[in-house]
Structure formats: structure tokens, C-alpha cells
């Protein structure tokens, strides 16, 4: 029977593929003591985990993990990663993506693991965070309707900015139903129009109570919000995944309301101050303009011509012009009188004085110049030289043009 001989590279590659495809070794937590720590210029970290006589080589690459700053020679730590083989030396190694100090609880480990993954996906990227509106018209609040949080937020808005409309999306904020209810609220928010900003809030609590806000589904719901989100989860010392995803993080619900609500009193004070500054500036500009006008008047006075001689010449021109105008006026009066007589004879009143009349439709006041537009019983208004009367058409006579 022939013996199969493997090249070293094939064997190490085969072992690496076996290890990296083992589901148990692809997602594993290991605890041990740090030894042989090295940080070359590349920024990567190389070290060993030691427990008794056992040693495991580890590699943590610069941009592929979190917690590298916790690596110190001799410290006991917990790491997460996957088992692999370094082909160039055939060494078994753990590729680490998360470092935690020993003694970290399960919730914290899950938190750090999710945090690292979402951070790599860009959910915490500061460049995607949106600015809050300065003067919100409609503010959505996602919280429990029975707790003090809702009332605290309402009180802050009534005190600081009563112009805003608050819309409550009631949800549970702890327990098994909290995550689906909050996710459902954000789904409704995304089809709701006119919202300017969203406040997601709950009061303080234990880490277990706040674990709801470390769930991936909720983090992605906040990330997908069509509107800027302010998170106000727990107290100032508590940080959740939702806090990291939200556009703005507030330490408390009341603080979130103060961030969202501009202070109307301060706004009015600012307007008054600016108005006073505006008036002062107007006064300054007006004073400067008056001084400039006075200066220009003085300069103009120095440049004025001899007005005495000019006045005498003007008087002469006026006398001559007055005589010419008087003669012209007399001629115009004569012409006007002649034209007036002609106009009088040609005017409707003059015509009517000679026995003619003006006929109008009684309803529409339109002039009637053609008897064919009339019918029996039509009402007409007859205007004479003196007065008018209403007439009813009894018959229409056909007039033949000769």
C-alpha cells in the first residue's frame, strides 16, 4: 500500500481549515494570564495566554478588535476570538477580537461583543449622527405612559418650550415585551409625518433592567429611524448600545427634554438684547449720516454761485414769460369757448335737448341701439334731457333702412 506524503503547506492549510470551520472554535471565550506581550510598529498585539503549564499563542490585529489597551503583562483576562493556525510556523493561535478583564459578567461580555460587531458595521459612526432641530414643532416620546419619565418630559417642555407638540408612543421599558414594543413604535414612527425629533427614555435601573437597551433588534430600530433620536436610558453612569447608536445621548430623561426643548425665555431675552443692539446701531448710523449731511451742506455753501444776479435775471425772465403766458391764455380761452360750444352741440345732453332719448336695458343697463334685440314685455329705462322713466315693450316695429 502506497504511503501518502503531504507537503508541509498542505498539512498546515488542512489543519487551519479544520479549525476555522469548527463552530465551537470560531466563537470561543478563553481566560488566562498575559505573557510574552509584544506590540510592534504595525499596531498589532501579540501575546500568549498562560494557565499553569499550558500556553496559547494569541494575535490581536489593530483594527479588528476592542480592548487591546487592557493587555498588560501578568494580568488575568478573558478574550474572545477564533482558533486558527499560522501557516508560516505551523503554530496554533487564537485570533482575538475582544479583551475583557477577568471577572466580567456574562451581560457585560455580551454587551462588548455586540458593541464590537455593531461598531465594525458603522452603527456608531459619528459622521452619520444627525443634528437636532433648533425649534421642534412635534416631538415623539417613546416610553412608558405610567412612569414618571413621561410626566417629567412634559413638565420640562411646558416650562421651557410650550410651543412644541408632544406625541407619546407608549411602550414597556423592561421585561420580555419591551424590545418588540419599542421596535414596533419605531416602525410606526417611520410612517408618521411631521415629527422633528424622537426621545427614547426610561428611568434608572440595574444593569439587568437596562439590558433591554443592549439588544441588537432595538439598536437597529434606532439606527433605522427616519428622525433624529435622543436616548435617555438610566442615569449618567450607565451606557447602553442604544446610547451609542442614538444621534444624541442624554444622561436622564429630563436632560433629554432640555436638550430637545429650546428655552423660550432665553430666546425672548436674546431677541430683546439684539433689538436693543439694533436700535443703538440705528442711532449711530443716523448720527453719522446727519454729521455727513451737515459737512456736505457746508461744502455746498462754499461752492454756491452769485444768487443775487441770478435772481434779477430770473425776475426779468418771469416778467417776459408772464406777458407771453397772459397772451397765450387769452388765445386759449377763445379756442376753448369755441370748442365748448361745439362739444355742447355734439354731446348726448345736447342731442337729448333736441328731443332724442337714451334707451337702456332695465336689468343689465346695456345701451339699446337696435330694436331687434327687444321682445314684448321687456323692461327698458328711457333717459330724456330732463329725467327718465321705465317703459315696457308692447310691440317691436320693424324699421327698414332706406
C-alpha positions in Angstrom: 0.0 0.0 0.0 1.4 3.4 -1.0 2.1 5.9 1.7 0.6 9.3 1.0 3.1 12.1 1.7 1.8 15.7 2.3 3.8 18.9 1.8 4.0 20.9 5.0 2.0 23.7 3.5 -0.8 21.3 2.6 -0.9 19.9 6.0 -0.9 23.2 7.9 -3.6 24.5 5.5 -5.7 21.5 6.0 -5.4 21.8 9.8 -6.3 25.5 9.6 -9.4 24.8 7.5 -10.5 22.2 10.0 -10.1 24.6 12.9 -11.7 27.6 11.2 -14.7 25.6 10.1 -15.4 24.2 13.6 -18.3 26.2 15.0 -17.1 25.7 18.6 -13.7 27.2 17.7 -15.0 30.0 15.6 -16.8 31.7 18.5 -14.9 30.9 21.7 -14.1 32.6 25.1 -10.8 31.8 26.8 -9.3 33.0 30.1 -5.7 33.1 31.1 -2.7 35.2 32.1 -1.0 37.5 29.7 2.7 36.7 28.9 5.2 37.5 26.2 3.3 40.6 25.2 4.6 42.4 22.1 3.4 45.5 20.2 5.4 46.1 17.0 5.1 49.3 15.0 2.2 47.8 13.0 0.0 48.4 16.0 -1.0 44.7 16.2 -0.7 42.9 19.6 0.9 39.5 20.0 0.9 37.7 23.3 0.4 34.3 25.0 -2.3 33.2 27.4 -0.9 31.0 30.2 -2.6 28.8 32.7 -0.4 26.6 34.7 1.9 24.7 32.3 -0.4 25.4 29.3 0.3 28.3 26.8 -1.8 29.5 23.9 -0.4 32.0 21.3 -2.7 34.9 20.5 -2.8 37.7 17.9 -5.0 40.8 18.0 -4.9 43.0 15.0 -5.1 46.8 15.2 -8.4 47.5 13.6 -10.2 44.1 14.2 -10.8 44.1 17.9 -11.6 46.0 21.1 -9.8 46.2 24.4 -6.2 46.0 23.3 -5.4 48.6 25.9 -6.3 46.1 28.7 -3.4 43.9 27.7 -0.7 44.1 30.4 2.0 41.5 31.2 0.9 39.2 34.0 -2.8 40.3 34.0 -5.6 37.8 34.1 -8.0 38.4 31.2 -10.9 36.9 29.2 -10.7 37.1 25.5 -13.0 36.2 22.6 -11.9 35.1 19.2 -11.4 32.1 16.8 -8.8 29.4 16.7 -6.6 29.2 13.7 -3.1 28.1 12.5 -0.3 30.4 11.5 0.9 28.6 8.4 4.4 30.1 8.3 5.3 28.5 11.6 2.6 25.9 11.9 1.7 27.4 15.3 -1.8 27.1 16.8 -3.1 30.5 17.7 -6.2 32.4 18.8 -7.1 35.4 16.7 -8.6 37.8 19.3 -11.3 40.4 18.7 -12.3 41.3 22.2 -10.4 41.6 25.5 -12.1 41.9 28.9 -10.6 41.9 32.4 -11.2 38.6 34.3 -14.3 38.6 36.4 -16.5 40.4 33.8 -20.1 39.1 34.0 -22.0 37.4 31.2 -24.1 40.5 30.4 -21.0 42.7 30.0 -19.3 40.2 27.8 -22.4 40.0 25.5 -22.5 43.8 25.6 -18.9 44.2 24.5 -19.2 41.5 21.8 -22.3 43.2 20.3 -20.7 46.6 20.7 -17.6 45.5 18.7 -19.7 44.0 15.9 -22.0 47.0 15.5 -19.1 49.3 15.7 -17.5 47.5 12.8 -20.7 47.8 10.8 -20.6 51.6 11.3 -23.7 52.0 13.6 -21.8 54.2 16.0 -20.1 56.3 13.3 -20.2 60.0 14.4 -20.4 61.1 10.8 -23.9 59.6 10.4 -25.3 61.3 13.5 -27.9 64.0 12.7 -28.3 67.4 14.2 -31.3 68.1 16.3 -33.8 70.8 15.2 -33.4 74.1 17.0 -37.2 74.7 17.2 -39.1 71.4 17.1 -42.8 71.5 16.3 -43.6 67.9 17.0 -41.6 65.7 19.5 -42.3 61.9 19.7 -41.6 60.3 23.1 -41.1 56.5 23.3 -41.5 55.5 27.0 -43.9 54.0 29.5 -47.1 56.1 29.9 -47.4 55.0 33.6 -44.0 56.0 34.8 -42.6 59.4 36.0 -40.5 59.8 32.9 -43.4 60.9 30.6 -44.6 63.4 33.2 -41.0 64.8 33.7 -40.6 65.3 30.0 -44.0 67.1 29.7 -43.1 69.3 32.7 -39.8 70.4 31.1 -41.5 71.2 27.8 -44.2 73.2 29.5 -41.6 75.2 31.4 -39.1 75.7 28.6 -40.9 75.5 25.2 -44.7 75.1 25.4 -45.0 75.7 21.6 -44.0 72.1 20.8 -46.5 69.2 20.5 -45.6 66.1 22.4 -46.7 62.7 21.0 -46.5 59.7 23.3 -45.8 56.2 21.8 -46.4 54.1 25.0 -44.3 51.0 25.4 -42.8 48.8 28.1 -39.3 49.7 29.0 -38.3 46.5 30.7 -39.2 42.8 30.5 -39.7 40.4 27.6 -42.2 42.6 25.8 -40.1 45.8 25.9 -37.9 45.1 22.8 -40.8 44.2 20.4 -42.9 47.0 21.7 -40.2 49.6 21.2 -39.2 48.3 17.8 -42.9 48.4 16.8 -43.1 52.1 18.0 -40.1 53.0 15.8 -41.8 51.2 12.9 -44.9 53.4 13.4 -42.7 56.5 13.8 -41.1 56.0 10.4 -44.5 56.2 8.7 -45.7 59.1 10.9 -45.3 62.5 9.3 -44.3 65.8 10.8 -42.1 64.5 13.6 -38.9 66.6 14.2 -37.1 64.5 16.9 -37.6 61.4 19.0 -36.9 60.9 22.7 -36.4 57.2 23.8 -36.4 57.2 27.6 -36.7 55.3 30.8 -35.7 55.9 34.4 -32.7 54.3 36.1 -32.4 50.7 37.0 -30.0 47.8 37.4 -27.8 46.6 34.6 -30.3 43.7 34.2 -33.2 46.2 33.8 -31.2 48.2 31.3 -30.2 45.1 29.3 -33.3 45.6 27.1 -31.4 48.6 25.6 -28.5 46.4 24.7 -30.4 44.2 22.3 -29.4 44.2 18.7 -33.0 44.4 17.3 -33.6 47.6 19.3 -30.2 49.1 18.3 -31.0 48.5 14.6 -34.5 50.0 15.0 -33.0 53.2 16.5 -30.4 53.2 13.7 -33.2 53.0 11.0 -35.2 55.9 12.5 -36.2 58.5 10.0 -35.9 61.1 12.6 -33.0 62.1 15.0 -33.1 60.1 18.2 -32.2 61.3 21.7 -31.5 58.4 24.1 -32.1 58.9 27.8 -31.6 55.4 29.3 -30.9 55.1 33.0 -28.5 57.5 34.7 -25.4 59.4 33.7 -23.0 56.5 34.6 -25.0 53.9 32.5 -24.1 53.5 28.8 -26.1 51.2 26.6 -25.8 50.1 23.0 -28.8 52.3 22.2 -26.9 55.3 23.6 -24.1 54.6 21.2 -26.4 54.3 18.2 -28.6 57.3 19.0 -27.8 60.7 17.4 -27.6 62.3 20.9 -27.2 60.7 24.3 -28.7 62.4 27.4 -27.9 61.3 31.0 -31.5 61.4 32.1 -35.0 61.8 30.6 -35.3 65.4 31.9 -31.9 66.2 30.4 -33.1 64.8 27.1 -36.2 67.1 27.2 -34.0 70.1 28.0 -31.7 69.2 25.0 -34.7 69.0 22.7 -36.6 72.0 24.0 -35.1 75.4 23.5 -35.6 77.8 26.4 -38.3 80.2 25.3 -37.4 82.8 28.0 -33.8 82.8 26.8 -34.9 83.2 23.2 -37.0 86.2 24.1 -34.2 87.7 26.1 -31.9 87.2 23.2 -34.4 88.9 20.9 -34.7 91.9 23.2 -30.9 92.2 23.5 -30.5 92.1 19.7 -33.3 94.6 19.4 -31.5 97.0 21.7 -28.3 96.5 19.8 -30.2 97.1 16.6 -31.6 100.4 18.0 -28.1 101.5 19.2 -26.7 100.8 15.7 -29.5 102.7 14.0 -28.9 105.7 16.3 -25.2 105.5 15.5 -25.8 105.3 11.8 -28.3 108.1 11.9 -26.0 110.4 13.8 -23.2 109.7 11.4 -25.4 110.4 8.5 -26.5 113.8 10.0 -22.9 114.8 10.6 -22.1 113.9 7.0 -25.1 115.9 5.7 -24.0 118.9 7.7 -20.5 118.6 6.4 -21.7 118.4 2.8 -24.1 121.4 3.3 -21.1 123.5 4.4 -19.1 122.4 1.4 -22.0 123.1 -0.9 -22.5 126.6 0.6 -18.9 127.4 -0.3 -19.5 126.4 -3.9 -22.8 128.2 -4.4 -22.9 130.8 -7.3 -24.0 134.5 -7.1 -27.7 134.1 -6.4 -28.4 137.9 -6.3 -27.6 138.3 -10.0 -29.3 135.1 -10.8 -32.5 136.3 -9.0 -32.5 139.5 -11.0 -32.2 137.7 -14.3 -34.9 135.3 -13.2 -37.2 138.2 -12.4 -36.7 139.6 -15.9 -37.4 136.2 -17.4 -40.5 135.9 -15.3 -41.9 139.3 -16.4 -41.4 138.5 -20.0 -42.8 135.0 -19.5 -45.9 136.4 -17.7 -46.8 138.6 -20.6 -46.4 135.8 -23.1 -48.4 133.5 -20.9 -51.2 136.0 -20.5 -51.4 136.5 -24.2 -51.3 132.7 -24.7 -54.0 132.2 -22.1 -56.4 134.7 -23.8 -56.0 132.8 -27.1 -56.6 129.5 -25.4 -59.7 130.8 -23.7 -61.1 131.9 -27.0 -60.4 128.5 -28.5 -61.8 126.7 -25.5 -65.0 128.6 -25.7 -65.4 127.7 -29.3 -64.7 124.1 -28.6 -67.1 124.1 -25.7 -69.9 125.3 -27.9 -69.2 122.6 -30.5 -69.0 119.9 -27.8 -72.2 121.1 -26.3 -74.0 120.7 -29.6 -72.5 117.3 -30.1 -72.8 116.0 -26.5 -75.5 113.4 -25.6 -77.1 116.0 -23.4 -77.3 118.5 -26.3 -78.6 115.8 -28.5 -81.3 114.9 -25.9 -82.2 118.6 -25.6 -83.2 118.3 -29.3 -85.8 115.6 -28.4 -83.7 112.4 -28.5 -83.5 109.8 -25.8 -81.1 107.1 -24.5 -82.6 103.6 -24.0 -81.0 101.0 -21.6 -82.0 97.5 -20.7 -83.6 97.9 -17.3 -81.9 94.8 -15.9 -78.4 95.0 -17.4 -78.1 98.7 -18.0 -76.7 97.9 -21.5 -77.4 100.6 -24.2 -80.0 99.5 -26.8 -79.4 100.8 -30.3 -81.2 98.1 -32.2 -84.9 97.3 -31.7 -84.4 93.7 -32.9 -82.8 92.8 -29.5 -86.1 93.7 -27.7 -89.0 91.4 -27.2 -92.5 92.1 -25.9 -92.8 92.9 -22.2 -89.0 93.7 -21.9 -88.3 96.4 -19.4 -86.4 99.4 -20.6 -85.1 102.6 -19.0 -85.7 105.8 -21.1 -83.4 108.8 -20.3 -84.6 112.2 -21.5 -83.0 115.5 -21.4 -84.8 116.0 -18.1 -85.4 112.8 -16.0 -86.0 109.2 -17.0 -88.8 106.6 -16.9 -89.3 102.8 -17.1 -91.1 101.5 -20.2 -92.4 98.1 -21.1 -92.2 97.0 -24.7 -95.7 96.3 -26.1 -94.5 95.6 -29.6 -91.4 95.8 -31.7 -91.7 97.6 -35.1 -89.5 96.5 -38.0 -87.8 99.5 -39.5 -86.5 99.2 -43.0 -83.3 101.0 -43.9 -83.8 103.2 -46.9 
